[in-house]
């Protein structure tokens, strides 16, 4: 058929949809945006088509940069003005959460407000204006995230005339996740340090000659990263504090209605040195760690493993989209199957790597007790994605405690990021299972033996039993000489 002298070229269904989406793409468009614009409509029209995206999903279509992912839920079914979204309370949402419906990338349509009319553990139902024409291929952007109690309470201290103080107070007051409280009752104290202030209460931070906002927890740790006094940084500080509030709320997530069989029969165990031990394992930096998931239920389940990091980040350790057997909706665990995350999934051992700046002390002489690193296993009868739960560090740019394996798999050379077509609504059986380890927050100790060398003491407490190594290092501790010796015996006493 000839149209205006141009003979159309026939294309397959995927090619036609892909070229159409690319023609509509704009500057800040990622490959994930392109994929989400075509996957659901293509699958709805051609059910045998299951498109897959390989590569850097958040990579820019036009350029080499990596774009920040948008916090959104896909529309998975449509019934007139009612739309069902692929997420609910188990994704850290509440019925008060506000969404804006966004049309497919490059379609030229406007964002549409919607109202939440129903929410359960894994689904949210919203009502949109009928004239908007919202449907498959659209997504619901989280415009305001309201969390259940407890919110995080914050007190403000420091000179009244500090630059940015008024902007910070306004931002704190406007936040739905934070509440301003008295210093004696607040969870976090935000103190302003004036420029060139010669002395301040936080000696471990060193000189803060340009001044800073320092947010400290009740146990004397940095709650979030130190921020400048610049009024423009007030929003960034509040965003970090909101991240800390969300971290605490997600960690306390305990919804009614969990499937009793899943809660009783699916187990998450933390092992150290290859053997499970009773009680809460106590680990130090460099220790091997293994996470074991057992499905004792009568049917297959889908699992996603979240890590609540020491740096305030929430990351998904399982499933990993770069793995060859990755599928949407969590890792499928057959009835009776046991998965060892390091050995079976990543094919190598996992070790505990503490984040930069840990243990975030603001008093150089403080010596608090151990910290807790928590893993949460989300178990569902059917497929369910939990990407919406992830958040970056609120304390410092830092590493995942098992980052050397996970980050290599996600972003290393030769890896791939695979995103298949969006899910159908998941079956409603679900449960959450948590496991924690104690983390020794003391770094390696060094003492002078009275000679020219210095001795590094490294200790680990496992199940109440002390194990350790001793290494002789150079006087400056800047390098480990070749004559370093190690002993397997355990000293009878440790330096104070």
Steps between C-alpha positions, in 0.01 A plus 500: 500500500640837396450808721616825348764329292652326802468125528458396866746244631338207681619437856444246769282602795793564737698695239202722421430579865870559575557734206183692587618544860850609396348758266319651800798483741638819649830603660451354850366167382643173629482160337271396786262780399498373141443143615214588735332702224483200266501182711148495643315622187698260282428203727132594529460507123729206425489266805778279365742795492717529815753780440823504704744786552870420543764754601498813716131555564553849643747600231399803294372422151676811370833507682717300736369617838303290747166655591334476840214253514152642555306364796189369331263205472383359171133478404429127471125496432231745395124502558369830368619776734627242753864403465691237698863573584773239562568584865339556839561504873783249476681759285498747789194687372189615684153596374606862554780468243445738209559402138502679168426291191754552223429406138745291298829665422481751216126462444445870547231456763484680833541352846168415662410514871339194651349389830584187697176309564641171622826341612604158621842343550593474132255712301371856494180606323472859383223697334591727209283739298334303220596762243871449575512173309751344742582139430774242453838659438424776751669514838413655836771733631523528879453874556460493880593203718327496838620236744330344799618601845750537644624805318849626582519780756766767453627783723705799384793653689767760431520878452177664392671712235650214301446528123237259378339449840166648394496291181580186699223565753250555219605179325483296822156637580369423153625141494231233551762254629665719763375670814677779690538416870677611815870410518442278804245288310615508138642200315755720323667828598599722207765746618628793299875563525595859420781571251844513667351378828818394682337237718190289450351190666606259225883466505504189280382716209806722521498871414185623326640835389215572258236399753255214460176338603575186703215256572573266791304205641436454870785248521754749364523399133458695179138450397557628145787653304633838611352784295618855429331803653402622156121562494485303175619190687207504745290291263779242465534469878125452541499243217769303686301519824190381315707209371594414859130515596404274213779256589367468855139464387583229246709312755201500736264380226263241649175480309205284602379227272823313429468145368552274806658218298753733338590662831547161667660299218729746319821569692784751471820411687829688532803274520859582586805287411277250322292385797179635651533608864227567756431856605595817314833457316763768571712594201792731434628650176631239260313212662337248265122502499241276340127556469290184473137498381294184546154440355328242717157592360297264284515724191757715321544855626658820370754669728675838507776566753541855634799622694459787746856632498703670769513809276121538488468350152238240406621272224376186327758220524273243334396484219777660298388610150840423352488129578432263207199335668338827608125524457254774595326486833765364737706185512286188454577246773352154446328308779770341717781701336785659697695793351839613632540856374878499470568142391193425288401842364818708469735204471748637753531580867359818653691710752390782726635833374425795724401829334726803484492706819351223712421501796417872442610614845509873569693457827846355440510343848159332489478121491141395451370146481447293190276601212243290320489416131159368397385295204131479413363226278180588314316183404202486263300220341519668161744738329550844658766769444626713790733746327297783652640414845861576410666820616857626497720576800395790722826508697790488256579376152582147598507134416244228545631263771519226235570750223809336354282222363167676448636820342727306267206297379282811453743752349820312414635478149321243292195494726150554376181648636194306382148631535217290354137595447306631797329259733146395535348556843664267751323231698411641840681257732798675659722516809808683627786326680796685655846400616768717658868491591691702756780708351809575707533877465865512612758522227834322523690609814872580500728520805866567545692203646787726600713417194543639153205311362130536569256216554154480348239317710196368320228324699172327415239379746303205358232342714668633816838354405796728418708433188778723368819565306806711578705662224827693534500807278730789422540794737285729286229240435502621139603165354509135598859370468580164348632365830158533662424200721168365619414275791188282534496516881272740678654751746367472852441873532428785262616862502262743666 
